[in-house]
Amino acid sequence: TASPPPPEKQQTVLRVAVVDDDEEDVAYETCVLGVLRQGYRVLHMRSAQGTRIRNCYLLCHVSFTTQVNAWVGEGEMMEYVRSKEKEMEERVDEAEAEVAKLKGLTPCSSSSYSGAG
């Protein structure tokens, strides 16, 4: 199960491997998530050298679900998002103040331009 499907599915590669007791690859296959459909799929496995292994297939079930980031707790993630929202609001306020200040300035008149040359 791959969770969740990333927005950049066309650039994300899933690698499925069969490993032995020493955690060495016995066989593997890779595929782009953007072309992988949900349901039962058969993957033709490859050797460590990258060549297909004759009569070596892996049956797997693919499903995409939504899941909170497993590396960070939901509360911690929401706190981070809120802090970034506040930071962006402050930047917007600063930008709006700068725009208002610039709108208050009048452009230089042609008579004050010396036109050195």
C-alpha positions as CSV (number, residue, x, y, z in Angstrom):
1,T,0.0,0.0,0.0
2,A,1.4,3.4,-1.0
3,S,0.1,6.2,1.1
4,P,-0.7,8.9,0.1
5,P,-0.2,9.3,-3.7
6,P,2.0,12.4,-4.0
7,P,0.8,15.2,-6.2
8,E,3.9,14.6,-8.4
9,K,2.9,11.1,-9.3
10,Q,4.6,11.3,-12.7
11,Q,8.0,12.0,-11.0
12,T,7.7,9.5,-8.2
13,V,9.1,6.0,-8.6
14,L,8.1,3.0,-6.4
15,R,10.7,0.3,-5.9
16,V,9.5,-3.1,-4.7
17,A,12.2,-5.6,-3.7
18,V,12.5,-9.1,-2.4
19,V,15.3,-9.4,0.0
20,D,17.0,-12.4,1.7
21,D,17.9,-12.9,5.4
22,D,21.0,-10.7,5.0
23,E,18.8,-7.9,3.5
24,E,20.4,-8.3,0.1
25,D,18.2,-7.8,-2.9
26,V,17.2,-11.1,-4.6
27,A,14.8,-9.4,-7.1
28,Y,13.3,-6.0,-7.6
29,E,11.0,-4.0,-9.9
30,T,10.4,-0.2,-10.2
31,C,7.4,1.6,-11.6
32,V,6.2,5.2,-11.9
33,L,3.3,5.8,-9.6
34,G,1.5,7.9,-12.2
35,V,1.0,4.9,-14.4
36,L,0.2,2.4,-11.6
37,R,-3.5,1.7,-11.2
38,Q,-5.2,0.5,-8.0
39,G,-6.0,-3.2,-7.7
40,Y,-4.1,-6.4,-8.2
41,R,-1.0,-6.1,-10.3
42,V,1.7,-8.5,-11.4
43,L,5.3,-7.2,-11.4
44,H,7.9,-8.9,-13.5
45,M,10.9,-9.0,-11.3
46,R,14.5,-8.1,-12.2
47,S,17.9,-9.4,-11.0
48,A,20.4,-7.3,-9.1
49,Q,22.0,-6.6,-12.5
50,G,18.7,-5.2,-13.8
51,T,17.7,-7.9,-16.3
52,R,14.3,-9.5,-16.1
53,I,14.2,-12.9,-14.3
54,R,12.4,-15.5,-16.4
55,N,9.2,-16.8,-14.7
56,C,9.7,-14.5,-11.7
57,Y,6.7,-12.5,-10.9
58,L,5.2,-10.8,-7.8
59,L,1.5,-10.5,-7.3
60,C,0.6,-7.4,-5.3
61,H,-2.4,-5.3,-4.4
62,V,-2.1,-1.5,-5.0
63,S,-4.3,1.0,-3.1
64,F,-3.8,4.7,-2.5
65,T,-5.0,6.1,0.8
66,T,-4.6,9.4,2.6
67,Q,-2.5,9.4,5.7
68,V,-1.0,12.0,8.0
69,N,2.8,12.4,7.6
70,A,4.2,9.5,9.6
71,W,7.4,11.3,10.5
72,V,5.7,14.2,12.3
73,G,2.7,14.1,14.6
74,E,-0.5,15.8,13.5
75,G,-0.4,18.4,16.2
76,E,3.2,19.3,15.4
77,M,2.3,19.6,11.7
78,M,-0.7,21.8,12.4
79,E,1.5,24.1,14.6
80,Y,4.0,24.4,11.9
81,V,1.3,25.2,9.3
82,R,-0.2,27.9,11.6
83,S,3.2,29.5,12.1
84,K,3.8,29.6,8.4
85,E,0.3,31.1,7.8
86,K,1.1,33.8,10.4
87,E,4.4,34.5,8.8
88,M,2.8,34.8,5.4
89,E,0.1,37.2,6.8
90,E,2.9,39.4,8.2
91,R,4.7,39.4,4.9
92,V,1.4,40.3,3.1
93,D,0.9,43.2,5.6
94,E,4.4,44.4,5.0
95,A,3.9,44.2,1.2
96,E,0.6,46.1,1.4
97,A,2.2,48.8,3.5
98,E,5.1,49.1,1.0
99,V,2.6,49.4,-1.9
100,A,0.6,52.1,0.0
101,K,3.8,54.0,0.6
102,L,4.8,53.8,-3.0
103,K,1.4,54.9,-4.2
104,G,1.8,58.0,-2.0
105,L,5.0,59.0,-3.9
106,T,4.5,61.2,-6.9
107,P,6.6,60.5,-10.0
108,C,9.4,62.9,-10.8
109,S,8.2,65.7,-13.0
110,S,9.9,66.3,-16.3
111,S,11.1,69.8,-15.2
112,S,13.1,68.3,-12.3
113,Y,14.9,65.9,-14.5
114,S,18.2,67.4,-15.6
115,G,18.7,65.0,-18.6
116,A,22.4,65.0,-18.3
117,G,24.1,64.2,-21.5
